[in-house]
Amino acid sequence: MRHGPIPGARGRVRPLTLLGDPVLHEPCREVTDFGPQLAALVEDLFATMYAARGVGLAANQIGEPLRVFVFDCPDDEDVRHLGHVVNPRLVEADGVVVRGPEGCLSLPGLEAGTERHDHAVVEGRTVTGEPVTVHGTGFFARCLQHEFDHLEGGLYADRLTGWRRRRLMRQVQRAPWHR
C-alpha cells in the first residue's frame, strides 16, 4: 500500500531542454527559498520525468538553472529509490569504475558506454529544507552521479573520449531533435 501523495501528480509536464541549450552547460544556482515555488518545481520535475519515462531529472533539463534533481531509479538488485535532493553535494563517488550504457532525456534516444563509480553518496536538503543523505550503488549510483553532473553544467557526453565521443556526436547530428 502506498502512503502519501504520488510524486508529480500535482505537477505539470514541461518541455525538456535539449543538448545545445546553454542552460545545460552552466553551473546551477543554489536554492535559497524553500517555499511553495520550490515544491511546485519538484512536482513538475517528477511529472516531466515520468512523462518522458526517465529515472532522474535535473532542474536545468526543464530550463530552471537551480540545484535540484529528482529520481525514481532502481539499483542493481532492483530496489526502487524514489526522492529528490535540493542543493546536492556529491560527497563520495568510489568503489569500482564501471563502463555502462548511459542515456539522458536531454539527448533523447541516444546512449553511450560511460564510466562511473559503482557507489555514490549525495548530501543535500529536502524540499522543506531538512537535511538528507542518499546512498547509491550500481545503476542508482550512476543515476546520482549523472544528475549531479547536470547541476554542475555537465552531460554524460562530456565524459566521453575517443571513438565513443565521436560516435555519439555523429548520432546527435542525425537526431531528429538536433537544431
C-alpha positions in Angstrom: 0.0 0.0 0.0 1.2 3.5 -0.9 1.4 6.1 1.8 1.3 9.8 0.9 0.8 11.6 -2.4 2.2 10.3 -5.6 5.2 12.4 -6.7 4.3 14.5 -9.8 0.6 14.0 -9.5 0.1 17.8 -9.0 2.9 18.8 -11.4 2.8 19.8 -15.0 4.8 18.3 -17.7 7.3 20.8 -19.0 9.3 20.8 -22.3 12.7 19.2 -22.0 15.9 21.2 -22.6 17.9 19.5 -25.3 21.7 19.3 -26.0 22.8 22.7 -27.3 20.8 24.8 -24.9 23.3 26.9 -22.9 21.4 26.3 -19.6 22.7 22.7 -19.7 26.3 23.9 -19.8 26.3 26.3 -16.9 26.5 25.5 -13.2 23.1 25.9 -11.5 22.4 28.3 -8.7 21.9 27.3 -5.1 18.2 27.2 -3.9 17.6 29.8 -1.1 13.8 29.8 -1.0 12.3 26.6 0.3 8.7 27.8 -0.3 5.8 26.8 -2.5 7.6 27.6 -5.7 10.3 25.0 -5.0 7.6 22.4 -4.1 5.9 23.1 -7.4 9.2 22.8 -9.3 9.8 19.4 -7.7 6.3 18.3 -8.7 6.9 19.5 -12.2 10.2 17.6 -12.3 8.6 14.4 -11.3 5.7 14.8 -13.8 8.1 15.6 -16.6 10.4 12.7 -15.7 7.6 10.2 -15.6 6.1 11.5 -18.9 9.5 11.1 -20.6 10.0 7.7 -19.0 13.2 8.7 -17.3 14.8 7.6 -14.0 16.1 11.0 -13.0 15.8 14.7 -14.0 17.6 17.8 -13.0 16.0 21.3 -12.9 18.1 22.7 -15.8 16.7 20.0 -18.0 13.4 21.9 -17.9 15.1 25.2 -18.2 15.4 26.1 -14.5 19.0 26.7 -13.5 18.6 25.7 -9.9 20.4 22.9 -7.9 17.5 20.4 -7.7 17.1 16.9 -9.0 14.5 14.1 -8.7 14.9 10.3 -9.1 12.8 7.1 -9.3 15.6 4.7 -10.1 16.3 1.0 -9.3 19.7 -0.2 -8.1 21.3 -3.4 -9.4 19.2 -5.5 -7.0 16.1 -3.9 -8.5 15.3 -2.0 -5.3 13.4 1.2 -6.1 14.9 4.6 -4.9 12.4 7.5 -5.1 13.2 11.0 -4.0 14.6 14.4 -4.6 17.6 16.4 -3.5 17.9 20.2 -3.2 21.4 21.8 -3.2 23.1 18.4 -3.5 26.8 17.8 -2.9 28.4 14.6 -4.2 30.4 13.7 -1.1 31.5 10.2 -2.3 32.0 8.6 -5.6 34.1 5.5 -5.1 34.3 1.8 -5.5 34.8 0.1 -8.9 34.7 2.2 -12.0 32.2 0.6 -14.4 31.5 1.4 -18.0 27.8 1.0 -18.7 25.2 2.3 -21.1 24.1 5.8 -20.2 21.4 7.9 -21.7 19.8 11.3 -21.0 16.4 12.9 -21.5 18.3 15.9 -23.0 19.8 13.6 -25.7 16.6 11.5 -26.4 17.1 8.1 -27.9 20.9 8.1 -27.6 23.2 6.3 -25.2 26.9 5.6 -24.9 29.2 3.5 -22.6 30.1 5.9 -19.8 32.4 5.3 -16.9 31.0 5.9 -13.4 31.8 4.7 -9.9 29.6 1.9 -8.5 29.0 3.7 -5.2 27.9 7.3 -4.6 26.7 9.4 -1.7 24.9 12.7 -2.1 24.0 15.1 0.7 21.6 18.0 0.4 18.2 19.2 1.6 14.6 18.1 1.0 12.0 20.5 -0.5 11.2 21.6 3.1 14.8 22.3 3.9 15.5 19.1 6.0 19.0 17.5 5.6 19.0 14.4 3.5 21.7 11.9 2.6 21.2 9.5 -0.3 23.4 6.4 -0.8 23.5 4.7 -4.1 25.1 1.5 -5.5 25.2 0.1 -9.0 22.8 1.7 -11.5 21.4 4.0 -8.8 24.9 5.3 -8.1 25.2 6.0 -11.8 21.9 8.0 -11.7 23.1 10.1 -8.7 26.4 11.0 -10.4 24.6 11.7 -13.7 22.1 14.1 -12.1 24.7 15.8 -10.0 26.8 16.4 -13.2 23.8 18.2 -14.7 23.8 20.7 -11.9 27.5 21.3 -12.4 26.8 22.1 -16.1 27.9 18.8 -17.5 26.4 16.0 -19.5 27.5 12.4 -19.9 28.7 13.2 -23.4 31.3 15.4 -21.8 32.8 12.4 -20.0 33.3 10.5 -23.3 36.6 10.5 -25.3 37.8 9.0 -28.5 35.6 6.9 -30.7 32.8 6.8 -28.1 32.5 10.6 -28.2 32.9 10.8 -32.0 30.2 8.2 -32.5 27.8 9.9 -30.1 28.3 13.3 -31.7 27.6 11.7 -35.2 24.4 10.3 -33.8 23.5 13.8 -32.3 24.0 15.4 -35.8 21.5 12.8 -37.3 19.0 13.0 -34.4 15.6 14.5 -35.4 15.6 16.8 -32.4 19.0 18.3 -33.1 18.9 22.0 -34.1 
